[in-house]
Amino acid sequence: MRKPAAPKRHLPTSPFKAPVTPPPERFAVGDQVTHDIYGLGRVIGIEEEVAALVDFGSARQRILSPYTKMSKL
């Protein structure tokens, strides 16, 4: 199995702007979401800035911030 590529460093002397990482998406209890692995679900709990507890029907999962594989519907 391959390791994911390491993020590229931005050198302070570079003439190009540093890449901007978007802030993590915010979720609220009751939001309907989709996850790349688990599918459709509903947020049933929030741990501020840390994780979201999501009910996917067959399982409940704690999804950690920055929620790269989850989006709000």
Secondary structure, DSSP 8 states (H G I E B T S, - for coil): -----------TT-SS------------TT-EEEETTTEEEEEEEEETTTEEEEE-SS-EEEEETT-TTEEE-
